[in-house]
Amino acid sequence: MNRINKGLTAFVALAFSSVAFSATPVLAAGKMTISTPQDPGSWDPIDTFLVQWAAVATNIFDGLTYRGPDLKLVPGLAESWEELDQGKRIRFKLRQNVKFHNGEPFNAEAVKFTFDRLLGEQGAKGPQRSNYTAIESVEIVDENTVDMKLKAPDPVLLTKLAGYGAMIVPPKYIQEKGEDNFNTNPVGTGAFKFVSYAPKVNIKLEANADYWGGAPKLSELDYRFISEPATAVAELQAGRVDLVIPPTIPIGMLPVIQGDSNLEIVSVPGPTVDALRFNTRDGITADPKVRKAIIMAVDRATIVKSILAGQGSEIASFQGALSFGYDPELKPLPYDPEGAKKLLAEAGVKAGATIQIDIRGNDATMNEVTQVIASYLQMVGITATIKPYETNVLLNDIIPQGKTGAMFQQKWGGWTFDYDNTAYSMYHSGEKWNPYEKDAALDKLLESQRPLTDRAERERILKEIGKATAEKALELPLYNSNAIYGVSKKVKGFVAPPDNRLKLTDVTVE
């Protein structure tokens, strides 16, 4: 199409309004302590999908593009881009005079190395590569220009370049120090530099005075890994923590924070959806009638109203209303315990049948929700036991290896706010988060929408995917929850991102 991204001047102006710029470094002062519920275990961008990684690493790394709390896409390490060869190639003009934290220059070589690594053997070991398979290669045009050749168009690619696996990494540092070292000693171009990492304890960062977007106003960030919600809230009340990030705070503890004159709750609609997915391979949940019966046995609207205190909304598919592909016409299966009993009888399931529900042990809200779900199931003759796991064990061993009980918790951020990001990972055969289901027709639908540039047609297919998964009852859809932050009133300039991707350049702590 030879279409240069139009309105580039306005676009760059928007970037300047989103990130504070400064001609000379400003001396930063002050420390901010953040409570995050999970240690990702590796700080390498290609090793993770976790929003808790992004809550930290958005301050360490930059992508070619950037998307802030307003969800608008602006230039990042690429100052501009243009589509060439009918969209088969994207040319990026790179920001000049940018350095990695170790002094290594950011340039076209670093961009090529990043994507060669992501799409190569190292990337194959992690969960991120499948998000970027539309990229065939990255070719260097000159020191400050790269061409990204595409196998097929990807309408979400520019957003994907703003996060996770596409974060630009330093070639020489990784080659000299090794992959294992990079996992625990990350180096990027971001507003804060890595200082130290104590697994399961904390990660400390310091201001990058030479940051291309302007020096941060804070001098230090200390992210503490506090998995127990009561402990995190107590630390916030005591002033030892300035910010508690989602999904730490259970609904039941909101009044504690709201009743403290030194604290406040900041709640924004987010991409996070919760469901209890089904083991469709083994046991009674291999029968779609049983799966639909379980869904009909649970009053999800009451759960949202009573347990979430309205801090969320019921869902019919595994996405929220902000997601591209959301279908407002798709309604959840109704709460109908008598209908559920009828389906169970048709499936030959006798009263007293047992199932196991696997959940994240540190998710207090889900623990309460599943207790209620177990009560609902008891009323239709199913006895549910709840098995909590340490989060990393559940996510890295139990689910991907297909070792779950009949139902298992899946919390998904869908940070691109595009249903493809969720649906492909959850439903396509062979994907890490789809240990049980293989459906050629669904695979075809998922694959068919990815190359489409026709937005309306792509949206139609995504809605069809939502309907297909609902018809197969692949999960018990629960809710799209708000992102709830507990914030000390000493914190100034904090804008709550809906996707947990904290960029704390402009924040101060009194």
Disulfide bonds with the S-S distance in Angstrom:
none
